[in-house]
């Protein structure tokens, strides 16, 4: 079976000021309280809509009567910065929470760190959230569909790099700059060479249909040499080539640990929750309209042939 590949548009992996933003929650239950005397070294952030939880190490904590700040380790490159604002009560000694600020800080942009951070951010925008160390938990951190879509694009981009790393036994440090279209295309090409083995891809239009070549292919990605081994390339139609991997390395079995594999397996859940949000938004735009008004908006337009001239 031949996989037909469509290339994503150019996007930018940003640092803490953009790609890793601050989140403010909607509370479900009030008041929220925090036990300042807790001696736990780890906390859990649970996303029940995904049946997934992250276990984070408390790296640093600062308390005063108005604010509690925690730094939590998500990965060795990514940290969650949590701020709890409120009032301290002495009897009993509890911190009553009025507001929460949650942000992420990334030190090095490695594919696996980007993948985990992007997954975490998309989950925050799509799922209810339970914070194990806060009584009653916290409700949700809603984000726009455009923002969530960006996180999901970054998640896919990072996963493809993870696959390439494992198959080619290399490691990438992603540049803190705009990722160019040519780089995204090449990452897509490498990924499908490893996973699909036989697929269609864009080709230079100067090649003739039926032209075939078997050759050793390779290139460079983020300063690393990439060797895809021997591939057979055939021009099947103008601007489209069929690529067949012959000696291209495969993705090893059990390439990722159980936690990462479980996170990878959430693709369908991400898609389902994203579409659910999309359809709810679309439905809300029709509220209060009559049947005739809804029909006029949703009815497929009839275009004359002249419109295509």
Buried (B, 14 or more C-beta within 10 A) or exposed (E): EEEEBEBBEEBEBBEBEEBBBBBEBEBBEEEBBBBEEEEEEEBEBBBEBBEBEBBBEBEEEEBEEEBBBBBBBBBEBBBBBBBBBBEBEEEEEBBBBEEBBBBBBBEEBBBBBBBBBBBBBBBBBBBBBBBBBBBBBBBBBBBEEEBBBBBBBBBBBBBBBBBBBBBBEBBBEBEEEEBEEEBBBBBBBBBBBBBBBBBBBBBEEEBEEEEEEEEEBEEEBBEBEBEBBEBBBBBBEEEBBBBBBEEBBEBEEEBBEEEBEEBBEBEEBBEEBBEEBEEEEEEEEEEEEEEEEEEEEEEEEEEEEEEEE
